[in-house]
């Protein structure tokens, strides 16, 4: 059994916890289903089958769930070309930066960037998500369902996201 609530040191460069501690976080997130928490709607366009969509595709709505449940501030890392972004939370504690998204918590910026670089391939900026960003995110057709799903995942696996 994987111990997701403990920070594990890896490669002498950082610590992580949550689904990072699994052999394959993608596989685990793909097996946390929307239907584990809610009845799946009769809607062919409904985008949420598993928590993997909360890492890639709806990371912005996941960080709003983190803000609601754990009080973390949402951040955006975006390319200077403005063609893509990844939303995440970060926290500073005991002189250490922690990066938090659907995978869990890591102190390694390089490990965090493994997913972020899929969306940000050029020079980038990290900034706090502002009210305009959050208002835009609320325009998502499935905003309420995504926030409820994100919050349900966070509540069930809170130890994965707590710094």
FENBEL-V198386 format. One line per field, one symbol per residue. phi: phi as a letter, one per 30 degrees, with the letter a starting at -180 (. if undefined). burial: 1 if it has 24 or more other ideal C-beta (glycine too) atoms within 12 Angstrom, else 0. A space follows every 10 residues. Layout:
phi->???
burial->???
This chain:
phi->.dcdccdcdb hhbabbaide dddbdedddd ccceddbbdd ddadcedccb ddddcbjbed dddddddddc idddbbcbdd dicaabcacb bcbhibdccb bddkbbccdd dedeceddcb ccdbbcbddc ddedddddde ecedddddde ddddddcedd ccd
burial->0001001100 0001111111 1100100110 0101000000 0000001111 1111111111 1111111011 0111111100 0001111111 1000000111 1111111100 1100110011 0001010010 0001001000 0100111111 1111001001 111
